[in-house]
Amino acid sequence: MPYMLELMTAGGVALVHNKPPLARFVRLSFPERIRLLAKTKEVRQMRDALVNRLRTELHVSSSEVSLYYMPLLRIMATSDVFKKKLLERLMKIMGYSLESVEKTLGIEEVSTGGEGERAKRESAKRSRGG
């Protein structure tokens, strides 16, 4: 009971000098995480369908497909040697269009002229004069 008077009056916590001031106005906005999830919903659904299909074909867990096989497929899809055959096979298995398969694997575009990404960057650099 010796501190009862301090708690009842304006003493105690209210007299702290180093307390930061409260913000007068806080702008409320829609959560970014939910907006990002809504934006990527279609791609995530296609990726999950591909993972489930590969899971049943390979007889492994879906986490193993996501962890080990999907990165391998991405690397193969960016390689000029495997790209065309892999994308055609995935299109046939999943029934997706070429653009959907590329989105699912996270590939920007497929080069039609057979030149790799490095050659594209070099030709773009030469055309800019740099």
MOCORNOR-V92951 format. One record per pair of residues at least 12 apart in sequence whose ideal C-beta (glycine too) atoms are under 10 Angstrom apart, sorted by the first residue. I is the first residue (numbers start at 0). J is the second residue. Records with the same first field share a line. If there is no record, write none. Layout:
I->J, J
This chain:
39->102
41->99, 102, 103
42->99, 102, 103, 104, 105
43->103
44->103
45->93, 95, 99, 100, 102, 103, 104
46->65, 69, 102, 103, 104, 105
47->61, 65, 103
48->93, 94, 95, 103
49->64, 65, 68, 69, 72, 89, 92, 93, 95, 99, 100, 103, 104
50->62, 63, 64, 65, 68, 69, 103
51->64
52->64, 89, 92, 93
53->65, 68, 69, 72, 89, 92, 93
54->68
56->92
69->103, 104, 105
70->104, 105
72->85, 86, 89, 100, 103, 104, 105, 106
73->103, 104, 105, 106
74->104
75->104
76->89, 100, 101, 103, 104, 105, 106, 109
77->104, 105, 106, 107, 109, 115, 116
78->115
79->110, 113, 114, 115, 116, 118
82->106, 109, 110, 113, 115
83->109, 113
85->100, 104
86->100, 101, 104, 106, 109
87->100
88->100
89->101, 103, 104
97->109
